[in-house]
Amino acid sequence: MAGHSKWANIKHRKERSDAKKGKVFTRLIKEITVAARLGGGDPGSNARLRLAIDKGRAENMPNDNIQRAIQRGTGELDGVNYEEIRYEGYGVGGAAIIVDCMTDNRTRTVADVRHAFTKNGGNLGSDGSVSYLFKHCGQFIFAPGTSEDRVMETGLEAGAEDVTRNDDGSVELLCAPADFHAVKAALDKAGLKPELAEVTMKPTTENALAGDDAVRMRRLLDALEALDDVQDVYTSAVFDES
């Protein structure tokens, strides 16, 4: 991956995530509630709910909070009825951006998202304008120095689609979203701990940004991620570390 470091870009993503810790519980509660509403309250038969619960526990969310969110989703408790909306657009240097939201007020959300794009040098596009540039998949990233052979052997046996070593030494494993939990369990059993493990929208092409463009793009991503209704932001932008 000439020109930029995937490992450095992963660290930037984690730093952005850490910076919004105050909103993590709110976003996870929304995700658990919607997952339970759409697929039922049993995580054993609802993979999306199981993943949301795992994320909640990883952030030390109390079990009571998790259970109440599930009960709101299944209708056992009263709660806000959230709607899922995806927005697509372009940022600095033509980098593609997908913004996944959960909201109880579509008018407010689209206004907030459009304002963040416009104020920070981006453009909100139409449905489908950039989603074809991304692949919905499970993604695991391992730190440089991790054995590619061990990751490949363990992952492929569990249903992984692809394992690659990046130029910076990090190892990346991809799988179908439906196989995420099986692959994760196999990696855990083998003692292989990824630095990043998620079901994501992975860009199939990348836009390398440096200097002022990189600064402006990060500002746009930060503005989008700071919005209360935003759950996840995906981008084809990668940042030069030189």
Stockholm file with secondary structure:
# STOCKHOLM 1.0

chainA/1-242         MAGHSKWANIKHRKERSDAKKGKVFTRLIKEITVAARLGGGDPGSNARLRLAIDKGRAENMPNDNIQRAIQRGTGELDGVNYEEIRYEGYGVGGAAIIVDCMTDNRTRTVADVRHAFTKNGGNLGSDGSVSYLFKHCGQFIFAPGTSEDRVMETGLEAGAEDVTRNDDGSVELLCAPADFHAVKAALDKAGLKPELAEVTMKPTTENALAGDDAVRMRRLLDALEALDDVQDVYTSAVFDES
#=GR chainA/1-242 SS CTTSCHHHHHHHHHHHHHHTGGGHHHHHHHHHHHHHHHHCSCTTTCHHHHHHHHHHHHTTCCHHHHHHHHHHHHTSSCCCCCEEEEEEEECGGGCEEEEEEEESCHHHHHHHHHHHHHHTTCEECCTTSSGGGEEEEEEEEECTTCCHHHHHHHHHHHTCCEEEECTTSCEEEEECGGGHHHHHHHHHHTTCCCSEEEEEEEESSCEEECHHHHHHHHHHHHHHHTSTTEEEEEESEEECCC
#=GC SS_cons         CTTSCHHHHHHHHHHHHHHTGGGHHHHHHHHHHHHHHHHCSCTTTCHHHHHHHHHHHHTTCCHHHHHHHHHHHHTSSCCCCCEEEEEEEECGGGCEEEEEEEESCHHHHHHHHHHHHHHTTCEECCTTSSGGGEEEEEEEEECTTCCHHHHHHHHHHHTCCEEEECTTSCEEEEECGGGHHHHHHHHHHTTCCCSEEEEEEEESSCEEECHHHHHHHHHHHHHHHTSTTEEEEEESEEECCC
//
